[in-house]
């Protein structure tokens, strides 16, 4: 039902474009402009509505159909100024899915349209296709039934993960599977090995965006990729992937980084500390932990975590809280990654309301361990109160809880990631900009 009503809305908007084109009264019609109308997903745009009556209540609305054919929307309530204008970069939303002066609120506050199934998440699978977003303006302060009302004006924008000229290369060397993205131009480029979490599969959109900012980035499929078992993925798998990236003819072999999110951060901390092959110039870990070392293979790592499966909690909304599986009372002496062995600059990004990993507690312990070992000067920690586990590139919607195939129980659950929408949006933007700056500092200028 949600898909049908959203499709009706798009058809209504398409008819409106035609009517606007043939209208002889175009000068008196409200006009909606978005600039730039085409750009990278982390690029900000400016929305302006003109030709409104002064002090008119209007609603700005966004609508996106995902690759899964689900519809997501966001909206904000505004009042035009004395000139009959609403400007997204300076005017406040008085209500809706976001409030305040939030130029990008129509993207990061998106949520499934009413009537959609629960637990949805947007994950871009085909990064070579654009995300098409319909931006509309409606009369009055509306909060529902957008598909039943004609908008006053609308615009269609495109958001890319791949900048013009970025190359996408499939990597299939031996058992190693991944995708390498190369920036425009002849190179050479600094390289990033990009590790996602335990959701599995080949997740390319962050690597594509990194390449759009000048880094040769290799998204690695490591969580039980095709034709491989968990038992087959050990530290040597990541060493082979690192060597593939390092040996590419247009990659600077002495300017490499490893970036991990969630489970990928567990891997990152272990391989950077212990591998004799992986010697990056810097590393970034987003909401990870050093409390469970990766020293054998993925199967044994999961089995070790299963020992704490009784630490899983379920809240009143039947959402699974995972963080205590990792944050357990350690044995004496504790078994954890010896981060004192790390010899490269390390950026830790941590969420204050992470319900999946004990990221903040882990960062505090990592800091103490590195202080004791004498390598604290290599560590930089960013902590974002009110943000959740899934800190992704800017303007990505906030997913507080989503459907997830939990490896520990082999069940499909709704897992609680945590965070509040506005705080999480701020964290994503700030962390992304500081991650890019960190990579540039240590890969370009060192």
N, C-alpha and C positions, 0 to 999 in steps of 0.2 A: 504493500500500500504506500509506503514511504517513497519507493522508487517512482510509482505512478504519479503521485502528486508533484514530486520534484521535476519529472519530465514535463508535466503540464506547465510548471513555472517557466522552464526553459523555452517551451513553445510560445507561451504568452509573451516572454521577453523578445523572442524573434519576431513575432508579429508587431510588437511595439517599434522595433528598429525600422521595419518597413513603413509603418505609419509615420514615423518621424521623418523618414526620407521624403515622402510624398507630401508632407504637410506644407501648406503655404504660410503657416503661422510659426515657423521654426524659431523665430527670434523670441517668442514669448514662452516657448517650452523650457522647462528645467533642463539644464545640461549637466552631465556628469563626465568628468575627465579624470583619468588615472595616468600618471606619468612616473616612470616609464611603464608602458603597457606590456612590455616584454623585457624580462630580465632574469637573473639568477635568483634562486630561492632565498638567498641571504641578502638580496639587494632591496633596500627600502623603496617604497613608492609614495607618491603624493596624490591624495584624492581631493578634488574640489567639485562642489556642486554650486551652480550659479542659476540665475533667473528664477529664484524662489521669492515668494513674498517675504518681507521682513518678519522676523520672529515666528516663522512657521516651524512646527514640529515635524521632523522627518526621521525616517529610519534608514540607515545604511545597512545593506544586507549582502552577504557573500554566499555563493553556492558552488560546491565542487563535487563532481562525480569521480570516484576513485577507480582504480583498475579493477577492483572487486565489484564494481557497479553499485557501490553504496554511495549515498548522498550525505554530504556534510555541509553545515551552514554556521554562520556567525552573524551577529547583528548588533548595532549600537544605536542609541537614541540621541538625536541632536536637535538643536534649535538654531535656525538661520540667524545671521547677524542683521544689522540695520540695512545692509546692502543686498539682503536676500542670498547670502553665500554661506556655505558650510565648508570649512577647510580642515581636513583630517589631521594635518600636522600641528594645528594650534587650538582647535576646538575640542571641547570635552564631550565624551559620551556620558550621558546622564543615566544610562541603564542598558540592559541587554546582556550579551555574553561577556562583555568587558565594559569597564568604566574608566573615565579619565581621558587625558590626552594620549591616545595610543594609536599612532598612525598605522601600525601593523596588526591591530587587534582583530581585524576581519580575517586574518589568517591564523594567528596563534590561538585564538579562542574558539576555533571551529569545533563543532560536535556533531554527532550523527543527527539527522533530521528526526523529529518525533515519529515514532512508529518503527524505527530501525531496530534490528536485533541488538542485544547488549554485548559489551565486551569487545567492540571493534577497535581496530588500530590501522592507521595508514602507514604502509611501507611501500615505497616506490620500487617496483621490480624492474621495469623497463626504463632505464635512466635516459635513453635516447628519445623518448617521447615527452612532450611537454605536459605540465599540469595546467588545465584550463579552468579558470575561475570566473564566474559571472558575478559582477558587482552591480547592485541595483540600489535605487533610492525610492522609498515609499512615503506617501503622505501619512503623517501622524506617527505616534510611537507604537509600532507594532511589535508583537512578540511571538506570533504564531500565524498560521494560515497564509503564509506568503504566496503559496502556489494559487491561492484563490483570488488574489488581488493583482491588478495591473500596476507595474511600477511607473513612476514618473519619468525615469530615465535609467539607462543601464550602460555598462561597458564590459567588454570581455578582455581579460588579461591572461598572459602566458607566463609561467614560471619554469625555469630550466634548472637542472642539476649539472648540465654539461654546457660549457661555454663554446662558442664557435671555434673550431679548430682543434678541440680536444680529441685525442685518439683513444679508442677503446680496443684493447687487445686481450683475447682469451688466452689464459695460461693453462696448459695441460702438459706438464713435464714430469714424467714418471707418475707418482701418486699425487703430486701437488696440483691443486685445482684453485684457480682464482681468476681475477680480472685486473689487468694493469691499465691505468689511465695515464696518458701522457699529455702534458700541456701543449699549447700551440708553439710552433717554432722549432728550431733545430736542436735545442738543448745545449749542453747537458743540464739536467735538472736534479735537485736534491730529491731523495726518495723517502716514502713513508710506507711501512708495512701496517696495514689496517685490519684490526681484529675486532669483530663484533662478539655478541654474547652467545648464550646457550640456546637461543631460539633456532639456531642452525640455518643452513642455506647460505647462499652467496649474496651478501648485502652490499650493493655497489654505490648507493647514493652519496655516502660521505666521501668515498674515494673520488668519485666523479667531481664533486665540489672542490676537493683538495686540488685536483688537477686543474680545475678552472682558476685556482689561485696560485698556480705555478709549481706544484709539487707532483712528481711522478708517484702515484699512489697505487698500491696493489692491495685490493680487497681479497682476503684469503678465506676460502671455504675450508673450515677445519673441523667443525663439529659434526662428525660422521658424514663426510662428503660421499658422493656416489662411489660405490665399489670399495669403500673402506669402512672398517669397523672402528668403534671407539678404541679398541685395543691397538689398532694400527697407528693411531695418532699420538706420537710421543714428541719429545723435544726435538728429535731429528727432523720431524716433518716441518717444523717451523724454521729450523736451520737451513733446510733445503729451499724453502720459500724465500728466506732472507738472501740466500746466495743467488737465486734467480733474479731478484730485484737488483742486487748489488752488481751482478755481471751484465745487466742489460746495457747495450752500447751507448744509450743516451742518458743513463743514470750516473750521477756522481757517486762513485763507490765509497768515498770517504765522507759523504754527507747524507747519512741515513738516520731515520727515526723509526720507532715502533709506537703505535697508538692503539690502545685497547679500551673497550667499554665493557663494564660488567664482568662476565666470565672472561672476556678477552683481556681484562686487566689482571686477573689472576695469572693468566698465561704470560702476559707482558712482564710482570714483576719477576716471575721465576726465570724466564729465559734471559732477561737482561742481567740478573744476578748470577746465574750459574753457567750459561752457555759459553764455550770457548770459541764459538763461531759468530754468534750474534753480539757485535760490539758497536751499538749505535752511538751517534753523536748526542742524542737526547731521546727521551721517552715521555709519553703522555698516558696517564691512566685516569679514566673517568668512572667513578663509583665502583671501584674494585676493592680487593682486599689481599693482604699478604698472609692471612691466617691459615690458609690451606695451600701448601706448596704444590706446584706441578712438577713432580720429579720422576714420574714413571710414564703413564699414559692416561688418556682421558677416561678410559674404563675404570682404572684404579682410583682416579681422582673422584669420579662420581660415587664409586663404592665407599670411599672414605667419607664423603658427605652424607651418604645414606645412613651412616652410623648415628647421625643426629636428626634423622627424619622425624623423631618424636618432638623435636623443637619447632616444627611447623605450627603456626597458629592460624586460626580462622576468626575473622571479626564478625560483627553482627550482620554484615551484608554478605556473608559467606565468601569473602575474599581472603585468599591465602597470603599470610605474611611470612616471608622467607628468611628474613635477615638473621634470625636466631640460629638457623642451621649453621651459619658460619661463625656467628658471635657466640661461642660456647666457652665454658670454663676449660682452659687449655691444660694439658698434662704438665708435669714438672720434670724436665724443662719443657717449655712450650715448643710445639712443632709449627714453625712458620718460616716464611722466606727470610733469609738472612740479607736484609736490604742494606746492611753495612758493606756488602760486597759491590754494590752498584757504583759505577765509576763515571756515569754520565749525568748531565742535568735531568731532573725528573720533575714533571708537572703533575700534581694530583688535583683532580677536579672532584669535589665532593658535594653531595646534596644533603641538606640539613634534615629533610623529611624522607630520606631513602628507606623504604620498607622492604626492599629486596636484599640489600647488602648493608653491612655495618661500615659504610664508607667513612663516616666521620671518625668513629672510634679507631678504625684501621689507620687513618691518616695520622691521628695523634700518636699512635704507637710507632708508626714508621718514623715519624719525626724524632721521637725519643731514641729509637734504635740507631738512626743515622747520626744523631748528636753524639751518642756514645761511641760510635765507630769513627767519628771524625769526618764524615762526609755530609753533614747537615747543610753545608753551603751549596750543595747541588740541588737541594729540594725547594720547590715552590708549591704552596698549597692554596687552592681557591675553595672556599666554602660558601654555599648559597643556602641560607635559611629559607624554608618554605618551598624548596624545590624537591622534585622526586627523582627516582632512579634513572629514568630514560632522558638524559640530557643529550639532545640531538642538535643538528644545525638550526640556526635561527628561523623563527616563524613556523616551525613545526608545531602542530597542535599538541596540547598537553594530554597525555594518556595516564590518568590516575590509576586505573585498573583495567586490564584487558584479558581476553582469553589467552591461555598459554599452555603448551604441552610440557608438563613438569617432569623432568628426567628422573627425579628422585622417586616418584610414585608411578610413573608411566601413565599418568592421567591428564586429561584436559581439565584445567581449573581456571578460575578467574584470579589472577595474581594482582596483589596490590603493590603498585610501584611508588605511590605517595606523591606529595606535592600539591600546591595550590596553583591554579592556572596562571594568574598574573605573575607571581613570584617565579614560577617555573619558566615563563617566557623571558623574564629578565635574565635568569641564569643561563638560558640557552644562548642568548645574544652575547652576553658578556664573556661567557666561557669560550664561545667560538672565536670571538675577536682576539682574546688573549691566547688561545691555542695557536691561532695563525701567527700572532706576534712572537710567541715562544719558538715555533718552528722556524720562522724567518731568522730570528736572532741566532739560533744555534746551527742552522743548516746553510743559511746564505752568508752570514757575516762572520762565521768562525772558521 
